[in-house]
Amino acid sequence: MNTYNFTLILSESSQQIDNLEDLLFEAGCDDATLSFSNGITYLEFDRDGDQFITVLNSAIKQVESINDISVIKHITQEDLVTK
């Protein structure tokens, strides 16, 4: 089993959700870090699985199961934080 790191960038409207962190946790995204930067909302995942596509699809389904989040705008495997 491998650990895959990837980031889902959410729609701008997701910043308006007061309990977004709780909703994500309840949806099964307890392996993601929720961050906001320059008007961008993103989730950085460290998810275990056998194949990248499998863990990515499961994360997308969990995020999209939250009705208040309308869209995942972008997916990246790049580190969004610079040192």
PyMOL Python script that loads the backbone (N, CA, C, O; Angstrom):
from pymol import cmd

cmd.read_pdbstr("""\
ATOM      1  N   MET A   1       0.844  -1.174   0.000  1.00  0.00           N
ATOM      2  CA  MET A   1       0.000   0.000   0.000  1.00  0.00           C
ATOM      3  C   MET A   1       0.895   1.244   0.000  1.00  0.00           C
ATOM      4  O   MET A   1       1.911   1.290   0.693  1.00  0.00           O
ATOM      5  N   ASN A   2       0.509   2.232  -0.774  1.00  0.00           N
ATOM      6  CA  ASN A   2       1.255   3.484  -0.888  1.00  0.00           C
ATOM      7  C   ASN A   2       0.464   4.638  -0.292  1.00  0.00           C
ATOM      8  O   ASN A   2      -0.758   4.567  -0.155  1.00  0.00           O
ATOM      9  N   THR A   3       1.170   5.692   0.056  1.00  0.00           N
ATOM     10  CA  THR A   3       0.524   6.927   0.479  1.00  0.00           C
ATOM     11  C   THR A   3       0.672   7.928  -0.654  1.00  0.00           C
ATOM     12  O   THR A   3       1.781   8.207  -1.109  1.00  0.00           O
ATOM     13  N   TYR A   4      -0.457   8.467  -1.107  1.00  0.00           N
ATOM     14  CA  TYR A   4      -0.479   9.426  -2.206  1.00  0.00           C
ATOM     15  C   TYR A   4      -0.824  10.809  -1.667  1.00  0.00           C
ATOM     16  O   TYR A   4      -1.745  10.969  -0.866  1.00  0.00           O
ATOM     17  N   ASN A   5      -0.076  11.793  -2.116  1.00  0.00           N
ATOM     18  CA  ASN A   5      -0.329  13.179  -1.727  1.00  0.00           C
ATOM     19  C   ASN A   5      -0.870  13.911  -2.940  1.00  0.00           C
ATOM     20  O   ASN A   5      -0.259  13.895  -4.009  1.00  0.00           O
ATOM     21  N   PHE A   6      -2.017  14.553  -2.772  1.00  0.00           N
ATOM     22  CA  PHE A   6      -2.622  15.332  -3.842  1.00  0.00           C
ATOM     23  C   PHE A   6      -3.492  16.419  -3.227  1.00  0.00           C
ATOM     24  O   PHE A   6      -3.835  16.374  -2.045  1.00  0.00           O
ATOM     25  N   THR A   7      -3.839  17.391  -4.053  1.00  0.00           N
ATOM     26  CA  THR A   7      -4.602  18.539  -3.585  1.00  0.00           C
ATOM     27  C   THR A   7      -5.819  18.734  -4.472  1.00  0.00           C
ATOM     28  O   THR A   7      -5.723  18.695  -5.698  1.00  0.00           O
ATOM     29  N   LEU A   8      -6.968  18.943  -3.835  1.00  0.00           N
ATOM     30  CA  LEU A   8      -8.190  19.308  -4.537  1.00  0.00           C
ATOM     31  C   LEU A   8      -8.462  20.781  -4.262  1.00  0.00           C
ATOM     32  O   LEU A   8      -8.549  21.193  -3.105  1.00  0.00           O
ATOM     33  N   ILE A   9      -8.594  21.565  -5.310  1.00  0.00           N
ATOM     34  CA  ILE A   9      -8.913  22.983  -5.170  1.00  0.00           C
ATOM     35  C   ILE A   9     -10.412  23.125  -5.378  1.00  0.00           C
ATOM     36  O   ILE A   9     -10.958  22.683  -6.388  1.00  0.00           O
ATOM     37  N   LEU A  10     -11.070  23.750  -4.407  1.00  0.00           N
ATOM     38  CA  LEU A  10     -12.528  23.832  -4.410  1.00  0.00           C
ATOM     39  C   LEU A  10     -13.007  25.153  -4.992  1.00  0.00           C
ATOM     40  O   LEU A  10     -12.231  26.092  -5.174  1.00  0.00           O
ATOM     41  N   SER A  11     -14.296  25.203  -5.277  1.00  0.00           N
ATOM     42  CA  SER A  11     -14.900  26.427  -5.797  1.00  0.00           C
ATOM     43  C   SER A  11     -14.864  27.527  -4.745  1.00  0.00           C
ATOM     44  O   SER A  11     -14.778  27.261  -3.546  1.00  0.00           O
ATOM     45  N   GLU A  12     -14.932  28.756  -5.215  1.00  0.00           N
ATOM     46  CA  GLU A  12     -14.867  29.909  -4.326  1.00  0.00           C
ATOM     47  C   GLU A  12     -15.999  29.906  -3.290  1.00  0.00           C
ATOM     48  O   GLU A  12     -15.819  30.391  -2.173  1.00  0.00           O
ATOM     49  N   SER A  13     -17.142  29.369  -3.653  1.00  0.00           N
ATOM     50  CA  SER A  13     -18.291  29.382  -2.751  1.00  0.00           C
ATOM     51  C   SER A  13     -18.073  28.534  -1.503  1.00  0.00           C
ATOM     52  O   SER A  13     -18.789  28.701  -0.516  1.00  0.00           O
ATOM     53  N   SER A  14     -17.102  27.632  -1.529  1.00  0.00           N
ATOM     54  CA  SER A  14     -16.870  26.771  -0.368  1.00  0.00           C
ATOM     55  C   SER A  14     -16.365  27.554   0.837  1.00  0.00           C
ATOM     56  O   SER A  14     -16.515  27.095   1.969  1.00  0.00           O
ATOM     57  N   GLN A  15     -15.768  28.729   0.619  1.00  0.00           N
ATOM     58  CA  GLN A  15     -15.288  29.543   1.740  1.00  0.00           C
ATOM     59  C   GLN A  15     -16.437  30.084   2.577  1.00  0.00           C
ATOM     60  O   GLN A  15     -16.230  30.471   3.727  1.00  0.00           O
ATOM     61  N   GLN A  16     -17.623  30.119   2.032  1.00  0.00           N
ATOM     62  CA  GLN A  16     -18.787  30.675   2.717  1.00  0.00           C
ATOM     63  C   GLN A  16     -19.433  29.672   3.680  1.00  0.00           C
ATOM     64  O   GLN A  16     -20.349  30.033   4.418  1.00  0.00           O
ATOM     65  N   ILE A  17     -18.973  28.436   3.680  1.00  0.00           N
ATOM     66  CA  ILE A  17     -19.580  27.384   4.501  1.00  0.00           C
ATOM     67  C   ILE A  17     -18.951  27.410   5.890  1.00  0.00           C
ATOM     68  O   ILE A  17     -17.757  27.157   6.052  1.00  0.00           O
ATOM     69  N   ASP A  18     -19.773  27.721   6.885  1.00  0.00           N
ATOM     70  CA  ASP A  18     -19.271  27.885   8.249  1.00  0.00           C
ATOM     71  C   ASP A  18     -18.674  26.610   8.823  1.00  0.00           C
ATOM     72  O   ASP A  18     -17.623  26.660   9.462  1.00  0.00           O
ATOM     73  N   ASN A  19     -19.305  25.497   8.615  1.00  0.00           N
ATOM     74  CA  ASN A  19     -18.869  24.240   9.230  1.00  0.00           C
ATOM     75  C   ASN A  19     -18.222  23.303   8.213  1.00  0.00           C
ATOM     76  O   ASN A  19     -18.384  22.086   8.296  1.00  0.00           O
ATOM     77  N   LEU A  20     -17.492  23.870   7.255  1.00  0.00           N
ATOM     78  CA  LEU A  20     -16.891  23.084   6.184  1.00  0.00           C
ATOM     79  C   LEU A  20     -15.974  21.988   6.719  1.00  0.00           C
ATOM     80  O   LEU A  20     -16.009  20.859   6.231  1.00  0.00           O
ATOM     81  N   GLU A  21     -15.166  22.309   7.703  1.00  0.00           N
ATOM     82  CA  GLU A  21     -14.244  21.315   8.253  1.00  0.00           C
ATOM     83  C   GLU A  21     -14.999  20.119   8.826  1.00  0.00           C
ATOM     84  O   GLU A  21     -14.607  18.973   8.607  1.00  0.00           O
ATOM     85  N   ASP A  22     -16.077  20.380   9.558  1.00  0.00           N
ATOM     86  CA  ASP A  22     -16.880  19.297  10.125  1.00  0.00           C
ATOM     87  C   ASP A  22     -17.553  18.465   9.039  1.00  0.00           C
ATOM     88  O   ASP A  22     -17.597  17.238   9.130  1.00  0.00           O
ATOM     89  N   LEU A  23     -18.075  19.130   8.013  1.00  0.00           N
ATOM     90  CA  LEU A  23     -18.728  18.420   6.915  1.00  0.00           C
ATOM     91  C   LEU A  23     -17.747  17.511   6.177  1.00  0.00           C
ATOM     92  O   LEU A  23     -18.091  16.388   5.807  1.00  0.00           O
ATOM     93  N   LEU A  24     -16.531  17.997   5.965  1.00  0.00           N
ATOM     94  CA  LEU A  24     -15.513  17.190   5.303  1.00  0.00           C
ATOM     95  C   LEU A  24     -15.137  15.979   6.141  1.00  0.00           C
ATOM     96  O   LEU A  24     -14.983  14.877   5.614  1.00  0.00           O
ATOM     97  N   PHE A  25     -14.991  16.181   7.441  1.00  0.00           N
ATOM     98  CA  PHE A  25     -14.660  15.073   8.333  1.00  0.00           C
ATOM     99  C   PHE A  25     -15.767  14.019   8.308  1.00  0.00           C
ATOM    100  O   PHE A  25     -15.496  12.821   8.220  1.00  0.00           O
ATOM    101  N   GLU A  26     -17.013  14.478   8.385  1.00  0.00           N
ATOM    102  CA  GLU A  26     -18.152  13.558   8.370  1.00  0.00           C
ATOM    103  C   GLU A  26     -18.261  12.801   7.049  1.00  0.00           C
ATOM    104  O   GLU A  26     -18.761  11.677   7.018  1.00  0.00           O
ATOM    105  N   ALA A  27     -17.798  13.410   5.959  1.00  0.00           N
ATOM    106  CA  ALA A  27     -17.834  12.761   4.644  1.00  0.00           C
ATOM    107  C   ALA A  27     -16.712  11.743   4.473  1.00  0.00           C
ATOM    108  O   ALA A  27     -16.690  11.006   3.488  1.00  0.00           O
ATOM    109  N   GLY A  28     -15.775  11.696   5.431  1.00  0.00           N
ATOM    110  CA  GLY A  28     -14.686  10.722   5.369  1.00  0.00           C
ATOM    111  C   GLY A  28     -13.341  11.301   4.989  1.00  0.00           C
ATOM    112  O   GLY A  28     -12.392  10.558   4.740  1.00  0.00           O
ATOM    113  N   CYS A  29     -13.248  12.628   4.940  1.00  0.00           N
ATOM    114  CA  CYS A  29     -11.995  13.288   4.541  1.00  0.00           C
ATOM    115  C   CYS A  29     -11.135  13.626   5.757  1.00  0.00           C
ATOM    116  O   CYS A  29     -10.598  14.729   5.855  1.00  0.00           O
ATOM    117  N   ASP A  30     -11.008  12.686   6.671  1.00  0.00           N
ATOM    118  CA  ASP A  30     -10.206  12.911   7.875  1.00  0.00           C
ATOM    119  C   ASP A  30      -8.708  12.842   7.588  1.00  0.00           C
ATOM    120  O   ASP A  30      -7.893  13.079   8.479  1.00  0.00           O
ATOM    121  N   ASP A  31      -8.346  12.521   6.349  1.00  0.00           N
ATOM    122  CA  ASP A  31      -6.939  12.480   5.951  1.00  0.00           C
ATOM    123  C   ASP A  31      -6.559  13.690   5.093  1.00  0.00           C
ATOM    124  O   ASP A  31      -5.561  13.665   4.372  1.00  0.00           O
ATOM    125  N   ALA A  32      -7.364  14.742   5.181  1.00  0.00           N
ATOM    126  CA  ALA A  32      -7.120  15.960   4.401  1.00  0.00           C
ATOM    127  C   ALA A  32      -6.919  17.153   5.329  1.00  0.00           C
ATOM    128  O   ALA A  32      -7.492  17.226   6.416  1.00  0.00           O
ATOM    129  N   THR A  33      -6.095  18.079   4.869  1.00  0.00           N
ATOM    130  CA  THR A  33      -5.899  19.340   5.585  1.00  0.00           C
ATOM    131  C   THR A  33      -6.592  20.429   4.790  1.00  0.00           C
ATOM    132  O   THR A  33      -6.295  20.636   3.613  1.00  0.00           O
ATOM    133  N   LEU A  34      -7.519  21.125   5.438  1.00  0.00           N
ATOM    134  CA  LEU A  34      -8.269  22.211   4.821  1.00  0.00           C
ATOM    135  C   LEU A  34      -7.475  23.497   4.975  1.00  0.00           C
ATOM    136  O   LEU A  34      -7.035  23.836   6.073  1.00  0.00           O
ATOM    137  N   SER A  35      -7.292  24.220   3.857  1.00  0.00           N
ATOM    138  CA  SER A  35      -6.540  25.475   3.894  1.00  0.00           C
ATOM    139  C   SER A  35      -7.203  26.511   2.996  1.00  0.00           C
ATOM    140  O   SER A  35      -7.896  26.183   2.033  1.00  0.00           O
ATOM    141  N   PHE A  36      -6.966  27.779   3.344  1.00  0.00           N
ATOM    142  CA  PHE A  36      -7.434  28.907   2.553  1.00  0.00           C
ATOM    143  C   PHE A  36      -6.236  29.806   2.293  1.00  0.00           C
ATOM    144  O   PHE A  36      -5.476  30.115   3.210  1.00  0.00           O
ATOM    145  N   SER A  37      -6.066  30.227   1.039  1.00  0.00           N
ATOM    146  CA  SER A  37      -4.958  31.106   0.696  1.00  0.00           C
ATOM    147  C   SER A  37      -5.330  31.961  -0.515  1.00  0.00           C
ATOM    148  O   SER A  37      -5.700  31.432  -1.563  1.00  0.00           O
ATOM    149  N   ASN A  38      -5.232  33.256  -0.369  1.00  0.00           N
ATOM    150  CA  ASN A  38      -5.504  34.181  -1.475  1.00  0.00           C
ATOM    151  C   ASN A  38      -6.845  33.910  -2.152  1.00  0.00           C
ATOM    152  O   ASN A  38      -6.939  33.919  -3.380  1.00  0.00           O
ATOM    153  N   GLY A  39      -7.866  33.673  -1.360  1.00  0.00           N
ATOM    154  CA  GLY A  39      -9.192  33.425  -1.904  1.00  0.00           C
ATOM    155  C   GLY A  39      -9.401  32.029  -2.460  1.00  0.00           C
ATOM    156  O   GLY A  39     -10.438  31.753  -3.063  1.00  0.00           O
ATOM    157  N   ILE A  40      -8.437  31.148  -2.268  1.00  0.00           N
ATOM    158  CA  ILE A  40      -8.532  29.780  -2.775  1.00  0.00           C
ATOM    159  C   ILE A  40      -8.722  28.825  -1.594  1.00  0.00           C
ATOM    160  O   ILE A  40      -8.024  28.920  -0.585  1.00  0.00           O
ATOM    161  N   THR A  41      -9.668  27.916  -1.737  1.00  0.00           N
ATOM    162  CA  THR A  41      -9.895  26.880  -0.739  1.00  0.00           C
ATOM    163  C   THR A  41      -9.344  25.579  -1.298  1.00  0.00           C
ATOM    164  O   THR A  41      -9.665  25.188  -2.420  1.00  0.00           O
ATOM    165  N   TYR A  42      -8.519  24.918  -0.512  1.00  0.00           N
ATOM    166  CA  TYR A  42      -7.981  23.651  -1.006  1.00  0.00           C
ATOM    167  C   TYR A  42      -7.850  22.632   0.113  1.00  0.00           C
ATOM    168  O   TYR A  42      -7.734  22.964   1.292  1.00  0.00           O
ATOM    169  N   LEU A  43      -7.872  21.366  -0.318  1.00  0.00           N
ATOM    170  CA  LEU A  43      -7.720  20.216   0.569  1.00  0.00           C
ATOM    171  C   LEU A  43      -6.481  19.451   0.141  1.00  0.00           C
ATOM    172  O   LEU A  43      -6.382  18.995  -0.999  1.00  0.00           O
ATOM    173  N   GLU A  44      -5.548  19.316   1.052  1.00  0.00           N
ATOM    174  CA  GLU A  44      -4.350  18.532   0.755  1.00  0.00           C
ATOM    175  C   GLU A  44      -4.507  17.172   1.428  1.00  0.00           C
ATOM    176  O   GLU A  44      -4.638  17.075   2.648  1.00  0.00           O
ATOM    177  N   PHE A  45      -4.490  16.128   0.607  1.00  0.00           N
ATOM    178  CA  PHE A  45      -4.704  14.768   1.080  1.00  0.00           C
ATOM    179  C   PHE A  45      -3.398  14.005   1.175  1.00  0.00           C
ATOM    180  O   PHE A  45      -2.494  14.198   0.361  1.00  0.00           O
ATOM    181  N   ASP A  46      -3.303  13.147   2.160  1.00  0.00           N
ATOM    182  CA  ASP A  46      -2.318  12.075   2.268  1.00  0.00           C
ATOM    183  C   ASP A  46      -3.146  10.816   2.459  1.00  0.00           C
ATOM    184  O   ASP A  46      -3.521  10.470   3.580  1.00  0.00           O
ATOM    185  N   ARG A  47      -3.429  10.134   1.355  1.00  0.00           N
ATOM    186  CA  ARG A  47      -4.360   9.008   1.386  1.00  0.00           C
ATOM    187  C   ARG A  47      -3.653   7.723   0.980  1.00  0.00           C
ATOM    188  O   ARG A  47      -2.903   7.689   0.004  1.00  0.00           O
ATOM    189  N   ASP A  48      -3.906   6.666   1.751  1.00  0.00           N
ATOM    190  CA  ASP A  48      -3.316   5.348   1.501  1.00  0.00           C
ATOM    191  C   ASP A  48      -4.171   4.541   0.537  1.00  0.00           C
ATOM    192  O   ASP A  48      -5.400   4.599   0.577  1.00  0.00           O
ATOM    193  N   GLY A  49      -3.507   3.791  -0.324  1.00  0.00           N
ATOM    194  CA  GLY A  49      -4.207   2.911  -1.249  1.00  0.00           C
ATOM    195  C   GLY A  49      -3.233   2.226  -2.177  1.00  0.00           C
ATOM    196  O   GLY A  49      -2.031   2.491  -2.150  1.00  0.00           O
ATOM    197  N   ASP A  50      -3.768   1.342  -2.998  1.00  0.00           N
ATOM    198  CA  ASP A  50      -2.936   0.591  -3.928  1.00  0.00           C
ATOM    199  C   ASP A  50      -2.660   1.354  -5.220  1.00  0.00           C
ATOM    200  O   ASP A  50      -1.587   1.219  -5.808  1.00  0.00           O
ATOM    201  N   GLN A  51      -3.633   2.160  -5.662  1.00  0.00           N
ATOM    202  CA  GLN A  51      -3.482   2.890  -6.917  1.00  0.00           C
ATOM    203  C   GLN A  51      -3.914   4.338  -6.730  1.00  0.00           C
ATOM    204  O   GLN A  51      -4.872   4.621  -6.011  1.00  0.00           O
ATOM    205  N   PHE A  52      -3.200   5.253  -7.381  1.00  0.00           N
ATOM    206  CA  PHE A  52      -3.514   6.668  -7.262  1.00  0.00           C
ATOM    207  C   PHE A  52      -4.936   6.975  -7.717  1.00  0.00           C
ATOM    208  O   PHE A  52      -5.648   7.723  -7.047  1.00  0.00           O
ATOM    209  N   ILE A  53      -5.354   6.416  -8.832  1.00  0.00           N
ATOM    210  CA  ILE A  53      -6.678   6.719  -9.369  1.00  0.00           C
ATOM    211  C   ILE A  53      -7.784   6.301  -8.396  1.00  0.00           C
ATOM    212  O   ILE A  53      -8.820   6.960  -8.308  1.00  0.00           O
ATOM    213  N   THR A  54      -7.563   5.223  -7.679  1.00  0.00           N
ATOM    214  CA  THR A  54      -8.558   4.741  -6.712  1.00  0.00           C
ATOM    215  C   THR A  54      -8.693   5.706  -5.544  1.00  0.00           C
ATOM    216  O   THR A  54      -9.809   6.051  -5.156  1.00  0.00           O
ATOM    217  N   VAL A  55      -7.575   6.145  -4.979  1.00  0.00           N
ATOM    218  CA  VAL A  55      -7.647   7.060  -3.832  1.00  0.00           C
ATOM    219  C   VAL A  55      -8.152   8.433  -4.270  1.00  0.00           C
ATOM    220  O   VAL A  55      -8.877   9.091  -3.523  1.00  0.00           O
ATOM    221  N   LEU A  56      -7.779   8.869  -5.465  1.00  0.00           N
ATOM    222  CA  LEU A  56      -8.263  10.149  -5.972  1.00  0.00           C
ATOM    223  C   LEU A  56      -9.778  10.114  -6.172  1.00  0.00           C
ATOM    224  O   LEU A  56     -10.481  11.032  -5.749  1.00  0.00           O
ATOM    225  N   ASN A  57     -10.273   9.077  -6.803  1.00  0.00           N
ATOM    226  CA  ASN A  57     -11.721   8.964  -7.023  1.00  0.00           C
ATOM    227  C   ASN A  57     -12.492   8.907  -5.713  1.00  0.00           C
ATOM    228  O   ASN A  57     -13.569   9.495  -5.606  1.00  0.00           O
ATOM    229  N   SER A  58     -11.963   8.213  -4.721  1.00  0.00           N
ATOM    230  CA  SER A  58     -12.672   8.138  -3.440  1.00  0.00           C
ATOM    231  C   SER A  58     -12.726   9.513  -2.772  1.00  0.00           C
ATOM    232  O   SER A  58     -13.745   9.880  -2.188  1.00  0.00           O
ATOM    233  N   ALA A  59     -11.641  10.269  -2.856  1.00  0.00           N
ATOM    234  CA  ALA A  59     -11.633  11.615  -2.269  1.00  0.00           C
ATOM    235  C   ALA A  59     -12.620  12.529  -2.989  1.00  0.00           C
ATOM    236  O   ALA A  59     -13.354  13.279  -2.345  1.00  0.00           O
ATOM    237  N   ILE A  60     -12.641  12.471  -4.309  1.00  0.00           N
ATOM    238  CA  ILE A  60     -13.571  13.305  -5.079  1.00  0.00           C
ATOM    239  C   ILE A  60     -15.014  12.975  -4.719  1.00  0.00           C
ATOM    240  O   ILE A  60     -15.825  13.878  -4.512  1.00  0.00           O
ATOM    241  N   LYS A  61     -15.335  11.702  -4.645  1.00  0.00           N
ATOM    242  CA  LYS A  61     -16.704  11.292  -4.292  1.00  0.00           C
ATOM    243  C   LYS A  61     -17.087  11.778  -2.903  1.00  0.00           C
ATOM    244  O   LYS A  61     -18.215  12.223  -2.691  1.00  0.00           O
ATOM    245  N   GLN A  62     -16.156  11.697  -1.955  1.00  0.00           N
ATOM    246  CA  GLN A  62     -16.457  12.154  -0.595  1.00  0.00           C
ATOM    247  C   GLN A  62     -16.699  13.659  -0.564  1.00  0.00           C
ATOM    248  O   GLN A  62     -17.648  14.119   0.071  1.00  0.00           O
ATOM    249  N   VAL A  63     -15.858  14.422  -1.236  1.00  0.00           N
ATOM    250  CA  VAL A  63     -16.020  15.880  -1.253  1.00  0.00           C
ATOM    251  C   VAL A  63     -17.315  16.257  -1.958  1.00  0.00           C
ATOM    252  O   VAL A  63     -18.051  17.119  -1.479  1.00  0.00           O
ATOM    253  N   GLU A  64     -17.599  15.623  -3.086  1.00  0.00           N
ATOM    254  CA  GLU A  64     -18.805  15.953  -3.835  1.00  0.00           C
ATOM    255  C   GLU A  64     -20.080  15.487  -3.147  1.00  0.00           C
ATOM    256  O   GLU A  64     -21.175  15.905  -3.525  1.00  0.00           O
ATOM    257  N   SER A  65     -19.951  14.625  -2.139  1.00  0.00           N
ATOM    258  CA  SER A  65     -21.138  14.191  -1.389  1.00  0.00           C
ATOM    259  C   SER A  65     -21.657  15.284  -0.467  1.00  0.00           C
ATOM    260  O   SER A  65     -22.769  15.193   0.053  1.00  0.00           O
ATOM    261  N   ILE A  66     -20.853  16.311  -0.267  1.00  0.00           N
ATOM    262  CA  ILE A  66     -21.280  17.448   0.554  1.00  0.00           C
ATOM    263  C   ILE A  66     -22.018  18.409  -0.365  1.00  0.00           C
ATOM    264  O   ILE A  66     -21.413  18.999  -1.260  1.00  0.00           O
ATOM    265  N   ASN A  67     -23.297  18.568  -0.157  1.00  0.00           N
ATOM    266  CA  ASN A  67     -24.137  19.345  -1.072  1.00  0.00           C
ATOM    267  C   ASN A  67     -23.721  20.796  -1.206  1.00  0.00           C
ATOM    268  O   ASN A  67     -23.942  21.395  -2.259  1.00  0.00           O
ATOM    269  N   ASP A  68     -23.134  21.377  -0.188  1.00  0.00           N
ATOM    270  CA  ASP A  68     -22.786  22.795  -0.221  1.00  0.00           C
ATOM    271  C   ASP A  68     -21.560  23.094  -1.085  1.00  0.00           C
ATOM    272  O   ASP A  68     -21.335  24.247  -1.454  1.00  0.00           O
ATOM    273  N   ILE A  69     -20.775  22.086  -1.407  1.00  0.00           N
ATOM    274  CA  ILE A  69     -19.598  22.294  -2.265  1.00  0.00           C
ATOM    275  C   ILE A  69     -20.018  21.963  -3.681  1.00  0.00           C
ATOM    276  O   ILE A  69     -20.330  20.815  -3.995  1.00  0.00           O
ATOM    277  N   SER A  70     -20.026  22.969  -4.531  1.00  0.00           N
ATOM    278  CA  SER A  70     -20.562  22.758  -5.863  1.00  0.00           C
ATOM    279  C   SER A  70     -19.550  22.151  -6.823  1.00  0.00           C
ATOM    280  O   SER A  70     -19.932  21.385  -7.708  1.00  0.00           O
ATOM    281  N   VAL A  71     -18.271  22.472  -6.670  1.00  0.00           N
ATOM    282  CA  VAL A  71     -17.341  22.103  -7.728  1.00  0.00           C
ATOM    283  C   VAL A  71     -15.929  21.912  -7.182  1.00  0.00           C
ATOM    284  O   VAL A  71     -15.476  22.669  -6.324  1.00  0.00           O
ATOM    285  N   ILE A  72     -15.251  20.905  -7.683  1.00  0.00           N
ATOM    286  CA  ILE A  72     -13.805  20.792  -7.519  1.00  0.00           C
ATOM    287  C   ILE A  72     -13.230  21.398  -8.786  1.00  0.00           C
ATOM    288  O   ILE A  72     -13.458  20.890  -9.884  1.00  0.00           O
ATOM    289  N   LYS A  73     -12.490  22.474  -8.637  1.00  0.00           N
ATOM    290  CA  LYS A  73     -12.007  23.205  -9.804  1.00  0.00           C
ATOM    291  C   LYS A  73     -10.735  22.628 -10.400  1.00  0.00           C
ATOM    292  O   LYS A  73     -10.509  22.732 -11.605  1.00  0.00           O
ATOM    293  N   HIS A  74      -9.906  22.021  -9.564  1.00  0.00           N
ATOM    294  CA  HIS A  74      -8.590  21.596 -10.044  1.00  0.00           C
ATOM    295  C   HIS A  74      -8.039  20.507  -9.137  1.00  0.00           C
ATOM    296  O   HIS A  74      -8.335  20.469  -7.942  1.00  0.00           O
ATOM    297  N   ILE A  75      -7.247  19.637  -9.707  1.00  0.00           N
ATOM    298  CA  ILE A  75      -6.559  18.583  -8.960  1.00  0.00           C
ATOM    299  C   ILE A  75      -5.079  18.705  -9.275  1.00  0.00           C
ATOM    300  O   ILE A  75      -4.702  18.862 -10.436  1.00  0.00           O
ATOM    301  N   THR A  76      -4.236  18.633  -8.248  1.00  0.00           N
ATOM    302  CA  THR A  76      -2.800  18.724  -8.491  1.00  0.00           C
ATOM    303  C   THR A  76      -2.048  17.800  -7.543  1.00  0.00           C
ATOM    304  O   THR A  76      -2.527  17.493  -6.451  1.00  0.00           O
ATOM    305  N   GLN A  77      -0.888  17.367  -7.962  1.00  0.00           N
ATOM    306  CA  GLN A  77       0.010  16.628  -7.085  1.00  0.00           C
ATOM    307  C   GLN A  77       1.184  17.501  -6.687  1.00  0.00           C
ATOM    308  O   GLN A  77       2.134  17.017  -6.071  1.00  0.00           O
ATOM    309  N   GLU A  78       1.134  18.764  -7.023  1.00  0.00           N
ATOM    310  CA  GLU A  78       2.211  19.686  -6.681  1.00  0.00           C
ATOM    311  C   GLU A  78       1.988  20.256  -5.291  1.00  0.00           C
ATOM    312  O   GLU A  78       0.851  20.407  -4.844  1.00  0.00           O
ATOM    313  N   ASP A  79       3.061  20.564  -4.627  1.00  0.00           N
ATOM    314  CA  ASP A  79       3.008  21.193  -3.307  1.00  0.00           C
ATOM    315  C   ASP A  79       2.642  22.658  -3.511  1.00  0.00           C
ATOM    316  O   ASP A  79       3.344  23.375  -4.224  1.00  0.00           O
ATOM    317  N   LEU A  80       1.549  23.113  -2.892  1.00  0.00           N
ATOM    318  CA  LEU A  80       1.103  24.482  -3.044  1.00  0.00           C
ATOM    319  C   LEU A  80       1.763  25.436  -2.059  1.00  0.00           C
ATOM    320  O   LEU A  80       1.638  26.654  -2.188  1.00  0.00           O
ATOM    321  N   VAL A  81       2.456  24.891  -1.088  1.00  0.00           N
ATOM    322  CA  VAL A  81       3.109  25.717  -0.067  1.00  0.00           C
ATOM    323  C   VAL A  81       4.580  25.860  -0.422  1.00  0.00           C
ATOM    324  O   VAL A  81       5.271  24.870  -0.661  1.00  0.00           O
ATOM    325  N   THR A  82       5.054  27.104  -0.454  1.00  0.00           N
ATOM    326  CA  THR A  82       6.473  27.320  -0.701  1.00  0.00           C
ATOM    327  C   THR A  82       7.156  27.687   0.590  1.00  0.00           C
ATOM    328  O   THR A  82       6.549  28.277   1.485  1.00  0.00           O
ATOM    329  N   LYS A  83       8.408  27.339   0.682  1.00  0.00           N
ATOM    330  CA  LYS A  83       9.157  27.597   1.923  1.00  0.00           C
ATOM    331  C   LYS A  83      10.041  28.787   1.757  1.00  0.00           C
ATOM    332  O   LYS A  83      10.750  29.163   2.690  1.00  0.00           O
TER     333      LYS A  83
END
""", "prot")
cmd.dss("prot")
cmd.show_as("cartoon", "prot")
cmd.util.cbc("prot")
cmd.orient("prot")
